[in-house]
Amino acid sequence: MLSWYYLKGIIMLAGIYLLPVLGLSLLTGFTGLFSFGHAGFMAIGGYTTAFMMMKLEVPFIPAILIGGLFAAFFSFIIGKLTLKLKGDYFCIATLGFGEAIRLLLDNIQYFGGARGWPGLPLKTTLITVIIIDIIAVILLRNIIRSRHGRNMIAVREEELASSIIGIDTFKYKMISLVISAFYAGVGGGLLGTYLGFLQPKIFSLTRSTELTIIVIFGGLGSLTGSVVGTILLIALPEILRSFANWRLVVYGVIVVFIMIARPEGLMGGKELSFEFLRNLFRKRVKEAKVEGGK
């Protein structure tokens, strides 16, 4: 029987990682730009939050917002340099950025270097994570449903056609990248003040890859898919802990199987809403009537 303390820890980790996943969902799922450097933005947000709280005694909420803003600022600089790259080149550039941030933090002794930065205040609570997640989902949903969100989707579907009809594709790529990095930075700040410890290897390439896998697993172009995918893939390794050393192998097999069986992801670009559930119910009732008529 799992204790509530253990379950709460899993829920909090899922809620924390949901923020960078939501940001990456906007960038990858709705704008069509793949990034393998979001762990770098999490690191910037986490270390900035820790610096603000430990060195400057800034309160918790302003500190994590400043961490998100610093991550967004760095993403703006990276975007200026890389967003004109086509295809896989942008993805490779973000990968290099993420690894560069990790290596820099490895060698900056002021922040603890490779040994990490211990003794951070434990400010992140379950209520805080839930409230921030709800606000983040609502804001992102409104952005996607706005004119700006529709322009981002147009860039994803056909960039050349979007530019021909007057959409500033570079501008909307930049907006998507900055918002995405802000979400990742806030997530990094929450992670540091949950663990009470930061270390560069937490934000390795593996972390960036996991975030991308979650977005694809849940379904590109679906916020609901991002939420469901985060909950499942963060909780799954803990559920499989009884397999000991084989748990990550089993985890990988399950993920690959679902990717093959459902390549469009769990939600397949759909959103879970009252209207969606009503239409699904009506469809099932209609199918049941047809079967009954036979």
Order of alpha helices (4+ residues) and beta strands (2+ residues): alpha-alpha-alpha-alpha-beta-alpha-alpha-alpha-alpha-beta-alpha-alpha-alpha-alpha
